[in-house]
Amino acid sequence: MPSRTSQIAQVGKRKLELSNLNKVLFPDDHIVKAELIEYYLKIAPTILAHVKGRPLSLVRYPDGISGESFFQKNRPKWAPDWLEHVTLGEQKNDYVIATEEASLAWLANLACIELHQMHSRAPHFDKPDYIAYDFDPPESFAFPQVAELALEFKEHLESFGYHPFVKTTGRKGLHVVTPIEPKWEFHKVFEAAKGIAVPFVESHASSMTLQIKKEHRKGKVLLDIYRNRQSQTIVAAYSVRGLPGAPVSTPLQWEEMAAMGSPKVFNLHSVPQRVVQSGGRLCDSNSHGKESGSILQKSPRPCSNLQNPGTA
C-alpha cells in the first residue's frame, strides 16, 4: 500500500491539509483527487450560491468510484471548528453547512464527490424555499423524451403561477424546481406538490407514474415528488456525481434543454468553462425571487384516490 502523502494549502483564510492528491477517483477518466478539489474551488462562488445555509448530506468514495461508497449525514468528529454545522431531526444528525471555498475543498479532500442539499436553509430549517420535482426515467427513455415531458410540465406549473427552473441530475433525469417563500412546513409543501403532480401524471398515464418502486413503474418515467419531505435531499446544482465521466448536475436554460441530445456533455472538465462563459449568470432558481411562493396557497388539492406510492 502506498504511503500517505499530504501538503498544506492556503484556501481563503484557512490552512488545509490535503492528502493523497494523486489518488485516482475516476479510473476510466484518469481523474485524481487533486482535480476534484480544483473543480470545487473553481466553481465555489457559483455552487455556494446554491448550498450556503443548507444542511448537506455527503456521498464519499474513499477508494474512487470503482470502490465502495457511503452516504454520510453526520459531520466527521475530526472536522475543524470553523466548519459550520447544525443538528436536526429526530435522530439528531449533525449536518455540515458549506459557507466558504475552504468548506468545499475540505469535503473534496475526504473524497466527497457528491453534495446533496436539503430544501431549506438557515434560519428556516423547518420550511423549504423551493418545491422539487424529480423526473427519473427508465433506461429505455432517451433524454429528449424526458426533456419533452419536462417542458410540458413547465407549462403546467406556470398555469398555477409558479416560475420553474430546470437542471440535470447528473444522471439521465432532470430536476424541475419552483422557488417559494419559506412560509410553509414540509407537509403542506408536499401536499401542494402532490396536488400539482397527480393531474399531470394522469394526463400522461402512458409515459409517467408516481409509483416509487421500480417493479411498479412498468417502463415509465417516475415523477418523484416524495423528496419534498423533511430531511429529504436532492443533489446540489454543480455537484459532481460518482459516475464514469464525472458528470455534473447542471442548471439549464429551458431553450437549451429542448435542443440537447444528452446531459453527459456537462462534466467536471466542461462545467467551469461554461460558468465562465456565462459571466457568472445563474440560469436557475437563485436568479429569481421567491414571489411565486404565494401561489402555494392556490395550488390544487391532492387527489384523494392517489395510490400508495409503494403499491401497484
N, C-alpha and C positions, 0 to 999 in steps of 0.2 A: 504493500500500500504506500503511495507517495506521501511524503511528509507534508504537513500543513504549512502553507506559506501565507504571510499576511503583510499588509502595509498600512500605514496611517495616511488618511486623506482628509483634507480640509473641505468640508461641504457646508457652504454658508458660514454660520457661526459655530458649527460643530466639528469636532475631530472624530473621525470614524476609523475603526479598524476593519479593513476589508480583507477578507481571506479567500484563498483558493480561487483567484480571479481567472485562472485558466481552466477551471472545471467546465467540462462540456455539458451543457444543459439540453441542447437540441442536436443530437448526434448527426442526423441526416443533413442538417443545415450548417453544421460546424460552428454553432453559436455557443460562446462560452459565457460564464457568469459576468465577466467584465463588460460584455456587450449589453447584457440585460440591465446592469446598473447604469451604463451610459445612456441607454434608451430612457429609463425613468428620470434621469437627470435632465436630458434634453426636453422631455415632454412635461417636466414638473409644473411650470406655470399653468399649463392647459389642464392637466389632469387634476391638479389641486383645486381648480375652479369647480370641479365636479364633486370631489370627495372630501374637501375640507369641512370639518364639523360632523362628518358622517362616521358612525361605527363601521369598522371593516372586519370582514372575515377573510382569512388568508388561505390560499392554496399553495402549499410548498412542495417542491420537488428536489429533495436533498441530493438525489443521485441522477438528476436530469429527468426528462420526460419518458425515458425508457425504463426508469426505475419506479419505485412506489411513490405515491404522492399522498398527502393528507390535508384535510380541511381543518383549519385551526381558528377557533374563535377567541381564545384567551391569549392575552399579551404574554410573551415569554417572561419568566421570572427574572431573567438576566437583562431585560430591556433597560436602556438608560433612563434616568429620571426625567429627562426632557421630553421623552416620547409620550405624547398625550394619550389618555385612555379614559374610558368610562365603564362603570359596572351597570349592567342592565339585565332585565329578565328574571324569571323565577329561578333560573339556575345560577344567577349572579355571574354571568360571563363578563370578563374584563376585556372589552374590545379596544383595539388600537384605533386612534384617530390620527390620520396623517395631516399635518399642518404646515409642513415645510419640505423643501427638497431633501433635506437630510433624513426625514422620516422615510421617504421613498427609497433612498439609497440604502438605509439600514435594513429595510424589509427585503429589498432585492438581494442584499448580501446573504440573507437567510435562504436564498433560492426560492423566495416567494415570487412566483411568476404571475399568479393571478390575484387581483384585488376585487373582492365582492362587497358592494356597499349596501347599507340599509337605505330605506326610502325616506328616512327622516334625518335631520341634522340638529346640532345643538342650537338653541336650548330646548327645542320641541321634540324630544326623542319619542314621545308617545303620539305624535301627529305627523303623518307623511306629508311631503311637499310635492309629490307627484304620484300619478297612477301609472303602473307599468302593465303592459300587455305583451306577452312573450309569444311570438309566432315560432313554434317548434315543429319543423317539417320532418316527415319521414325521409329515408334515403332516396325514395323514388321521385321526390319532388325536386325539380330544378329551381335554382334561385329566382329566375324571372317569374316563375309561377307564384312563389312566396311574395315577391315584390308586388305583383298584381293584386293579390289579396290585401296586402298592407295598404296599398293606395286606395282601395275601395273602403277599407276600414277608416282611413284618414277622413274621407268624406262623411262617413257615418259619425265619427267623433265630432267633426265640425258642425254637423247638424244640431248638436247639443250645445254648441258654443265653446267647445274645447279647442285648444291650439296645439295639435300633436307634433311631436318630433320623432325622428327615427334614427336608430343606429344598428349596425351589425352586431351580432352576438360574439363574433369571432369564430363561430361555427357556421352552420348553414342557415340559421334563422335570423330573425330581426326582433328588436325591442322597439315598440311604439310607446312613447311616454307623453303624458299630458301633465304639465305643471298645475299645481293647485296651491292655494294658500294653506299653511299648516294650522287649520282650524278644526279639523275633524279627526276623530280617533280612527284607528285602523279598521275596526269592524264596519264603520259607516262607509269608509272609502271602499272597502271590499264589496259591500252591497251595491254601491254605485257602479263599480266595475262590472259586477255580475249583471246588473240591470242593463248595461250597455252592450255587453258581450253576447248575451243569450239571443236576442233577436237577430243579431248579425250572423251568428253561427247557424241559427235555424234557417236563415235565408241562403246559407251556403252549405247546406247539410251534406252535399255530395263530396265536399273537399275539406270541411273543417269539423272539429269536435271540441268538446270541453272535457272529454274523458282523460284523466291524468295517467291512467295505466296504459302502457303501450299495447298490451294484448287487447284492449278495448277500442283502440283508435282506428283500426281497420284501414291503415294506409292513409289516414287523413292528417291534416295539419292541426296540431293542438294549439288552441288559443289559451295560453296559460294565464289565468287571472289569479291563481291561488298564491302567487308571490306577494300579493297585496295584503299580507297579514304581518303582524308584529314579529320581528326577528327574522323575517324572510329577507332575501337579498337578490340583487341581480349583479352580474359582472359590471364593473365600473367602466364608463367610457374611457377609452385609451388604455385599458388594461391589456396586457399580453395574455394569450391563452397558452396552456401547456399542451400544444399540439404541433405536429410537424409543420414547418413553415413559419412558426412563431406568429400566428395571426393575431390581429389586434381588434378589439371591439371599437368600431369607428363610427362617430356621428356622420350622418349624410344629409345632403340636400335631397328633398323628395325627387327633384328632377333628375339628379344623377343616379339615384337608386333605380329609377324606372329604366334607365339605359344600361344598367350593369349586367354583365354576364355572370360574375362570380365575386363574392366578397374576399376571396383569397388574395386579391391584389393589395389588401391592407395588412401590412405586417410590420414587424419590428424595424425593418430597414426602410420601408417606404413612408410610414406614417409621420415621422418627424419632418421630413421634407414637405409633405402635404400641409402640415400645420404652418410651416414657414411660408409656403407659397400663398396660403390663405391670409397672411398678415396677422395671424393670431385670432381671426374672427371665428366665433363658435357657431356652427350651424346646428344648434341643438337647444335643449331646454334652458340652458344657462343664459342664452341670449334673449330670452323673452320673459316678460313679467309674469306674475302669478295671478293676474286679474281673472283668468279663466277659472280660477278656483271657486268663485262664487257660483258657477254653473252647477257645481256638485249638488246643490240643493234642488236643481231642476232635473237631475238625472232620473231616468225611468226606474220604477220599482222592479226588482228582480222577479223573473217569472217563478211562480210558486211550484211549477212542475219540473224544475231543473233537477235532473237525476243526480244522485250522489256521484261525485267525480270518479269514485273508485269502482263503480258498477257499470254494467252494460246497459 
